[in-house]
C-alpha cells in the first residue's frame, strides 16, 4: 500500500532536515548535535540571549566549512534528479539522464581547458559553465540546420555532440602536463565538493530555484507531452514551446551542478525511477519527490566522501558504486511489480 502523497512529503522533508543536522556533526572534527543545534539557533535567532557554550573553531567549521558543502550537496542532488526526471518525461525515455544533450561532456572539456591553461579554480568553473552551454547549444542547433525538429533527431544530435566533446576531452588529457594538469583533470572529472564555498552556493542557488519553479510550473504539461507530439497538440499543448522550456531549465540545472561539483553520475538516472516507485508517473507529484530524494542521496554520498577515509573520495566513485547496484535493484523491483 502506497503512502498518501502529503504524508510522504512530510516524511521526506523531516528526514532531509534530520540528515541536514546530523551531517553537520560528522567529520574529522567532531561536533555534538546539541552543539550544532545551539550554533544554528544562535545565528538564526541572534536576538535570543543564548549563552555561548561552544568554541570559535566549532562555529567556523559549521558556517564556513560544512554548511556550504551540505547545502551545495542538497542543491546539486535535487538539481540532477529533477533534470533527469524532466528529460525522461520530455523524451519519453526511461534511460535519459542529465548529460543527455552533451552538457556534461561540454562542461568537462571547458574545465579541462582551464586546467591546462593553469587558471584558477573559479575560472575552471566558469569555463565548465561555458562549455556546457556551448555543447547544448550545438545539440539544439543541429535539428534546426537539418530542418527536422523531431525528438529522435535531437537525441541523436546529443549523442554525436557528446562523442565529439569526449574526443576533445581525450585530446586535452593527452596534451596536459602529466605531473600537475593531468591529475587535476582526472580528479575534477570524478567529482568533488571539497572546494565549494558560500559564494558559490549563493551563486548557484538563485538560478537553480528559478529552474525548480519553472519545472514545477510545466510539470502538468510534461504529463501531456509524454503522450507524444500529436496527442499533445490534440489536448492543446504547445509541444515545441514546453519542450524548449523544459530543456532550458534542465540544462541550466545540470551545467551549474557540473560546473561546481564535476561529473557526478547516476543521480539523474536512478533517483527519478526510485521516486516513481513512491508516487507513480504523475510529474506534478514526481518533481517535488525527486528534489527531496535527490538532495538526500547526494547529502549521504558526500558525507561518506568526506568522512570515510583520511583523504577525499571522489563523488563519482561513490555514486557509481552505490548507484549502479541500486538501479539494478530498481529495475528488478519494477519487473516484479509488473509481473
ZIFEN-V596461 format. One line per field, one symbol per residue. ss: DSSP state (~ for helix, > for strand, _ for the rest). psi: psi as a letter, one per 20 degrees, with the letter a starting at -180 (. if undefined). A space follows every 50 residues. Layout:
ss = ???
psi = ???
This chain:
ss = ____~~~~~~~~~~~~~~~~~~~~~_______~~~~~~~~~~~~______ _____~~~~~~~~~~~~~~~~~~~~~~~~~~~~~~~~~~~~_________ __~~~~~~~~~~~~~~____~~~~~~~~~~~~~~~~~~~~~~~~~~____ ~~~~~~~~~~~~~~~~~~~~~~~~~_____~~~~~~~~~~_______~~~ ~~~~~~~~~~~~~~~~~~~~~~~~~___~~~~~~____~~~~~~~~~~~~ ~~~~~~~~~~~_____~~~~~~~~~~~~~___~~~~~~~~~~~~~~~~~~ ~~~~~~~_______~~~~~~~~~~~~~~~~~~~~~~~~_
psi = pqpqghgggggggggghghggghhipahopqqggggghgghhggmiiqmo pojrrhgghggghhfggggggggggggggggggghgghggjloijqrhkh jjgggghghgghghghjlrrhghggghgggggggghggghhghghikokq ghhgghghgggggghhghhhhghhiqphhggghggghghipqjhjqrhgh gghhhghggghgggghhjhhhhgghiirgghghhjjpnghghgggggggh gggghgghhgiaoorhgiggghgghhhhiaiohhhgghhggghgggghgg ghgghiigrhqppphhgghghggghghghgggghgghi.
